[in-house]
Amino acid sequence: MAVDTEAADARTAGEREAAPGSGSASTEPLTGFHIRVTATTFGANFSDGYALGVIGAVLPALGETMRLSGVWQGLLGASALIGLFFGSILLGRVADVIGRQKLYLYNFVLIAVASAAQFWAHSPLVLFLLRLAIGFGLGADYAVGPTLLSEFVPGRLRGVLLGSLTVLWTVGYVLANILGTYIPINGTTAYWLLASGAVPALLVLLLRIGIPESPSWLAARGRAAEAARIRRTYLGQSEATAADAEAAAAAQPPAARYRELFARGQATKTWFGVIFYSAQVLPYFAIYTFMPQILATLNISGADTQNLVLNLALLLGGVIGLWPVQRLGRRPFTIGTFAILTLCLGAMAVLSDGSSAALMVPFLIYTFVMAGASTITQVYPAELFPTALRGSGVGFLNGTSRVASAIGTFVLPVSLSHFGAGWSMGWMALVLLLGTVVSLAWAPETRDALTAEDLPH
């Protein structure tokens, strides 16, 4: 165990203390290749948001045509989240072993095929299995997409680009909700909506053909010449020579083992990531999956209009949230947003018997701030882990957060029916309070953290 601990410390220190040079990523220009990698990762997050949002839109119609029981409705609603958990946990580790590029490409073959096949899924079991496959592929991308993007893009742009992933997720999710609200959903249109997720998935797949392996991963595996070639060809780093790459590779410790996520020097960051990510997404998924039920329980008038306003607040908050996550730093941004979110849900718990206007004020603030706060969930995970552990770490955080999401999504409707909106908002405020306390105690500042791409070339 001592060897594991020393290796983990060496990785962290080696990436943190790398001396900057004239060719460092802090001055590296943004190239067309960077934009291409960013676009394909953005498309993946759009597909994820759309896939998770569209099932809520079509479930009422499917419930009638398939005569679904409450158990089957719950299973279909949670199917993609279950797949996300297994895909993130299992394939994040695989990405550290076999590389990022293969999973980055082939997971969208699975997603595109399974999405299109939903058009012919006329039994709940078949639909459940297809959505499980979609979630599994998206879970792999949760681990590999931000990891590869963080290892390719210039360090000075990493925060804003990784944060933008959540904005695209929100766009996909909101689009699915709006389509479900304003398109008449019946037994035919429900299947067209489900299968329409294949369109963005296919576009992402086509754009990803030809994306090379991460030079960070290659250098860590001793494949210095390949890493140097990719830096020259794709990143425009003409000064990067084979000798520089060999020197960087020689400085890399041996490949990490999964248990090093919990070794001295890394364990606190890992557990912080698990708790902060889970505490943020648990109320997020629960509230926006059951938005109509919440609005009805709170007796808010004009539910469709209010739902649209809240969805637009999600979009606006996600876009505006990109600025403070980069300017304020990761730690103050996380602590501050957790505190605001806690106060908003606490206010909704106290005002649950109040007027619609009184309730919508904290609800709108919560929605706006939550959308902005969620940008950090794409930034922090990739920066909490060194290169050798990054795929495993990001996958572990995404997987555990999806367990929390599934728990919240299952518990909230039960809580609403048995205890009402006030107590439901109250226990979710306590979840956010836990995130606030843990962030105060453990949140590191990683805005200026270095990945292997920040080493001098």
C-alpha positions in Angstrom: 0.0 0.0 0.0 3.0 2.3 0.7 4.1 1.9 -2.9 0.6 2.8 -4.1 0.6 5.9 -1.9 3.9 7.1 -3.1 2.9 6.6 -6.7 -0.3 8.6 -6.3 1.7 11.4 -4.5 4.2 11.4 -7.3 1.6 11.7 -10.0 -0.1 14.5 -8.3 3.1 16.4 -7.6 4.5 15.7 -11.0 1.5 17.2 -12.8 1.2 20.1 -10.3 4.8 21.2 -10.3 5.7 20.9 -13.9 7.7 24.0 -14.8 6.0 26.2 -17.4 7.8 26.9 -20.6 7.4 29.0 -23.7 5.5 26.2 -25.4 3.2 25.5 -22.5 -0.6 25.2 -22.9 -1.1 28.5 -21.1 -0.1 30.3 -24.4 -1.1 27.6 -26.8 -3.6 29.0 -29.4 -7.1 27.5 -29.9 -7.0 25.6 -33.2 -9.6 24.0 -35.5 -8.8 20.6 -34.0 -9.5 21.9 -30.5 -12.9 23.2 -31.8 -13.6 19.8 -33.4 -12.9 17.9 -30.2 -15.0 20.4 -28.3 -17.9 20.1 -30.7 -18.0 16.3 -30.6 -18.0 16.4 -26.8 -20.6 19.1 -26.8 -22.8 16.9 -29.1 -22.4 14.0 -26.7 -23.7 16.1 -23.8 -26.6 17.4 -25.9 -27.5 13.7 -26.8 -27.4 12.8 -23.1 -29.7 15.7 -22.0 -32.1 14.9 -24.9 -32.1 11.2 -24.1 -32.8 11.7 -20.4 -35.4 14.4 -21.1 -37.4 12.7 -23.9 -38.4 9.7 -21.8 -40.3 11.9 -19.4 -42.1 13.4 -22.3 -43.3 10.1 -23.8 -43.9 8.0 -20.7 -47.6 9.1 -20.3 -48.4 8.0 -23.9 -46.4 4.8 -23.6 -48.2 4.0 -20.3 -51.4 3.8 -22.2 -50.2 2.0 -25.4 -48.1 -0.5 -23.5 -50.4 -0.6 -20.4 -47.4 0.0 -18.2 -47.5 -0.7 -14.5 -46.0 1.8 -12.0 -43.0 -0.5 -11.7 -42.4 -0.5 -15.5 -42.8 3.3 -15.7 -40.2 3.7 -12.9 -37.8 1.2 -14.6 -38.1 2.9 -18.0 -37.6 6.4 -16.4 -34.5 5.2 -14.6 -33.1 2.8 -17.3 -30.7 5.3 -18.9 -29.5 6.4 -15.4 -28.8 2.7 -14.5 -26.8 2.3 -17.7 -25.0 5.6 -17.0 -23.8 4.2 -13.7 -22.4 1.0 -15.1 -20.9 2.7 -18.2 -19.1 5.4 -16.1 -17.8 3.0 -13.5 -16.7 0.1 -15.8 -15.5 2.0 -18.9 -13.8 4.8 -17.1 -11.2 2.3 -15.9 -11.0 0.7 -19.3 -10.1 4.1 -20.8 -7.1 4.3 -18.5 -6.0 0.9 -19.6 -6.6 0.8 -23.4 -6.8 4.5 -24.1 -9.4 7.2 -24.6 -9.8 7.2 -28.4 -11.4 3.7 -29.0 -14.2 4.3 -26.4 -14.6 7.9 -27.6 -15.6 6.6 -31.0 -17.3 3.2 -30.5 -19.6 4.3 -27.6 -21.5 6.4 -30.1 -21.9 3.5 -32.5 -23.8 1.9 -29.6 -25.8 5.0 -28.8 -26.8 5.8 -32.4 -27.9 2.2 -33.1 -29.8 1.8 -29.8 -31.5 5.2 -30.2 -32.8 4.4 -33.7 -33.9 0.9 -32.6 -36.3 2.5 -30.0 -38.7 3.2 -32.9 -39.5 -0.6 -33.1 -39.4 -1.2 -29.3 -43.1 -2.1 -28.7 -42.6 -4.0 -25.5 -41.4 -2.5 -22.2 -38.6 -5.1 -21.8 -37.1 -4.3 -25.2 -37.3 -0.5 -24.6 -35.8 -0.9 -21.2 -32.8 -2.9 -22.6 -32.3 -0.3 -25.4 -32.3 2.6 -23.0 -30.0 0.7 -20.7 -27.6 0.4 -23.7 -28.0 4.1 -24.5 -27.2 5.0 -20.9 -24.2 2.6 -20.9 -22.7 4.3 -23.9 -23.4 7.8 -22.5 -21.8 6.7 -19.2 -18.7 5.8 -21.1 -18.7 9.2 -22.7 -19.1 10.9 -19.3 -15.8 9.3 -18.3 -14.0 9.6 -21.6 -15.4 12.8 -23.2 -14.4 15.4 -20.5 -11.1 13.4 -19.9 -10.0 13.6 -23.5 -11.2 17.2 -23.8 -9.3 18.3 -20.7 -6.1 16.6 -22.1 -6.3 18.2 -25.5 -7.5 21.8 -25.0 -5.2 24.7 -23.8 -5.2 25.0 -20.0 -6.4 28.6 -20.1 -9.6 27.6 -21.8 -10.2 24.3 -20.0 -12.6 25.7 -17.4 -14.9 27.5 -19.9 -14.9 24.6 -22.4 -15.6 21.9 -19.8 -18.2 24.1 -18.2 -19.9 24.6 -21.5 -20.6 20.8 -21.7 -23.3 21.3 -19.1 -24.9 24.1 -21.1 -25.3 21.7 -24.1 -26.7 19.0 -21.8 -29.3 21.6 -20.6 -30.1 22.5 -24.2 -30.8 18.9 -25.1 -32.9 18.4 -21.9 -34.9 21.6 -22.3 -35.5 20.9 -26.0 -36.9 17.4 -25.1 -39.2 19.0 -22.4 -40.5 21.7 -24.8 -41.2 19.1 -27.5 -43.0 17.0 -25.0 -45.1 19.9 -23.8 -46.1 21.4 -27.2 -46.2 18.4 -29.6 -49.3 16.1 -29.2 -47.8 12.9 -27.9 -49.6 9.7 -28.9 -48.6 6.1 -29.6 -46.9 7.1 -32.9 -45.2 10.4 -32.1 -43.8 8.9 -28.9 -41.7 6.4 -30.9 -40.6 9.1 -33.4 -39.4 11.3 -30.5 -37.5 8.4 -28.9 -35.8 7.5 -32.2 -35.0 11.1 -33.0 -32.1 10.9 -30.5 -30.2 8.9 -33.2 -29.8 12.1 -35.3 -27.4 14.0 -33.0 -25.7 10.7 -32.0 -24.9 10.0 -35.7 -23.6 13.5 -36.2 -21.3 13.1 -33.2 -20.1 9.7 -34.5 -19.2 11.1 -37.9 -17.3 14.0 -36.4 -15.3 11.7 -34.1 -13.9 9.5 -36.9 -10.2 10.4 -37.1 -9.8 11.9 -33.6 -6.4 10.7 -32.3 -5.4 9.2 -29.0 -4.6 11.5 -26.1 -0.9 12.4 -26.1 -1.0 12.5 -22.3 -2.1 8.9 -22.2 0.5 7.9 -24.9 3.3 9.6 -23.0 2.3 8.0 -19.7 2.5 4.6 -21.5 6.0 5.3 -22.9 4.8 5.8 -26.5 6.7 9.1 -26.8 7.1 9.2 -30.6 3.4 8.8 -31.1 2.6 11.5 -28.5 5.1 13.9 -30.2 3.6 13.3 -33.6 0.1 14.1 -32.4 1.2 17.2 -30.7 2.9 18.4 -33.9 0.1 17.3 -36.3 -3.0 18.1 -34.4 -2.1 20.7 -31.8 0.2 22.8 -33.9 3.1 22.5 -31.4 5.9 22.6 -33.9 8.6 22.9 -31.2 7.5 19.6 -29.7 10.2 17.1 -30.6 10.5 13.4 -30.0 13.2 14.1 -27.4 10.9 16.4 -25.4 8.2 13.8 -25.5 10.6 11.1 -24.4 11.6 13.3 -21.5 8.0 13.9 -20.5 7.3 10.2 -20.7 10.3 9.3 -18.6 9.0 11.5 -15.8 5.7 9.7 -15.7 5.2 7.1 -12.9 3.9 3.6 -13.7 0.3 3.1 -14.7 -2.1 3.6 -11.8 -4.3 1.0 -10.2 -7.9 1.7 -9.3 -7.3 1.6 -5.6 -5.0 4.6 -5.9 -8.2 6.7 -6.1 -8.3 6.2 -2.4 -4.6 6.4 -1.6 -3.0 9.1 0.6 -2.9 12.4 -1.2 -5.8 11.5 -3.5 -8.5 10.0 -1.3 -9.8 13.3 0.0 -10.2 14.7 -3.5 -12.0 11.5 -4.6 -14.5 11.6 -1.8 -15.0 15.3 -2.1 -15.8 14.7 -5.8 -18.3 12.0 -5.0 -20.1 14.0 -2.3 -20.2 17.4 -4.1 -21.3 15.9 -7.4 -24.0 13.7 -5.8 -25.3 16.4 -3.6 -25.7 18.7 -6.5 -27.4 16.4 -9.0 -29.7 14.5 -6.6 -32.2 17.4 -6.2 -31.5 18.6 -9.8 -32.7 15.3 -11.5 -35.5 14.8 -9.0 -37.0 18.2 -9.3 -36.8 18.6 -13.1 -38.0 15.0 -13.8 -41.1 15.7 -11.8 -41.6 19.4 -12.5 -45.3 19.1 -13.4 -46.1 17.2 -10.2 -44.2 19.7 -8.1 -46.0 22.7 -9.7 -49.3 20.9 -9.1 -48.5 20.0 -5.5 -47.5 23.7 -4.8 -50.8 24.8 -6.5 -48.9 27.1 -8.9 -51.3 28.5 -11.6 -50.4 28.4 -15.3 -48.2 25.3 -14.8 -47.3 24.9 -18.5 -46.2 28.6 -18.7 -44.3 28.4 -15.5 -42.6 25.2 -16.7 -41.5 27.0 -19.8 -40.2 29.9 -17.8 -38.2 27.6 -15.5 -36.7 25.7 -18.5 -35.6 29.0 -20.0 -34.1 30.0 -16.7 -32.1 26.7 -16.9 -30.7 27.7 -20.2 -29.9 31.3 -19.2 -28.3 30.2 -15.9 -26.1 27.6 -17.7 -24.7 30.2 -20.1 -24.1 32.9 -17.6 -22.6 30.4 -15.1 -19.6 29.9 -17.5 -18.1 33.3 -16.5 -17.9 33.0 -12.7 -16.6 29.4 -12.7 -13.5 30.6 -14.6 -13.1 34.0 -12.9 -13.9 33.1 -9.3 -12.1 29.8 -9.2 -13.5 26.4 -8.5 -13.6 26.4 -4.7 -15.4 29.8 -4.1 -17.8 29.1 -7.0 -18.8 25.7 -5.6 -19.2 26.9 -2.0 -21.1 30.0 -3.0 -23.6 28.2 -5.3 -24.2 25.4 -2.8 -25.1 28.0 -0.1 -27.5 29.9 -2.5 -29.2 26.6 -3.6 -29.6 25.5 0.0 -31.3 28.8 1.0 -33.6 28.6 -2.0 -34.9 25.2 -1.3 -35.1 26.0 2.4 -37.3 29.1 1.5 -39.5 26.9 -0.7 -40.0 24.5 2.2 -41.0 27.3 4.6 -43.2 29.0 2.0 -44.8 25.8 0.6 -48.3 27.0 1.7 -47.8 30.5 0.4 -48.9 32.2 -2.8 -47.7 31.2 -6.3 -45.7 34.5 -6.6 -43.9 33.9 -3.3 -43.0 30.3 -4.3 -41.8 31.1 -7.8 -39.2 33.7 -6.7 -37.0 31.2 -4.8 -37.8 28.5 -7.4 -36.6 30.7 -10.3 -33.5 31.7 -8.4 -32.8 28.0 -7.6 -33.3 27.0 -11.2 -31.0 29.8 -12.5 -28.3 29.2 -10.0 -28.5 25.4 -10.3 -28.0 25.6 -14.0 -24.9 27.8 -13.6 -23.6 25.7 -10.7 -23.9 22.5 -12.7 -21.2 23.7 -15.1 -18.7 22.8 -12.4 -19.6 19.1 -12.6 -17.9 19.0 -15.9 -14.9 21.0 -14.8 -14.0 19.8 -11.3 -13.9 16.0 -11.9 -11.3 16.1 -14.7 -9.1 18.4 -12.6 -9.2 16.4 -9.4 -7.2 13.5 -10.8 -3.7 13.1 -12.4 -3.5 11.7 -16.0 -3.0 8.1 -15.0 -6.2 8.1 -12.9 -8.3 10.6 -14.7 -10.5 8.2 -16.7 -11.1 6.0 -13.6 -11.7 9.0 -11.4 -14.1 10.8 -13.7 -15.9 7.6 -14.3 -16.2 6.8 -10.6 -17.6 10.3 -9.9 -20.1 10.2 -12.7 -21.2 6.7 -11.8 -21.8 7.4 -8.1 -23.6 10.7 -9.0 -26.0 8.7 -11.1 -26.8 6.5 -8.2 -27.7 9.6 -6.2 -29.8 10.9 -9.2 -31.7 7.6 -9.4 -32.3 7.6 -5.6 -33.6 11.2 -5.7 -35.8 10.5 -8.8 -37.3 7.4 -7.0 -37.8 9.1 -3.6 -39.2 12.5 -4.6 -42.6 11.3 -6.0 -43.1 9.1 -2.9 -42.2 12.1 -0.7 -44.5 14.4 -2.5 -47.5 12.0 -2.2 -46.9 11.1 1.5 -45.4 14.3 3.0 -46.2 17.1 0.6 -44.0 19.7 -1.1 -42.8 21.5 2.0 -41.1 18.4 3.6 -39.8 17.3 0.2 -38.1 20.7 -0.4 -36.8 20.5 3.1 -34.9 17.1 2.8 -33.4 18.2 -0.5 -32.2 21.4 1.1 -30.4 19.2 3.7 -28.7 17.3 0.8 -27.5 20.7 -0.5 -26.4 21.7 3.0 -24.2 18.6 3.1 -22.6 19.6 -0.1 -22.0 23.1 1.3 -20.3 21.7 4.4 -18.2 19.2 2.6 -17.1 21.8 0.0 -16.0 24.2 2.9 -14.0 21.4 4.4 -12.4 19.7 1.3 -12.9 21.6 -1.9 -9.5 22.3 -3.5 -8.7 25.1 -5.9 -7.8 23.4 -9.2 -8.3 26.3 -11.7 -4.5 26.5 -12.3 -3.9 22.7 -12.1 -1.7 21.3 -14.8 -2.4 18.3 -17.0 0.3 16.6 -19.1 -0.6 18.9 -22.0 0.6 21.9 -19.8 4.1 20.4 -19.7 6.7 22.2 -21.8 7.0 20.6 -25.3 
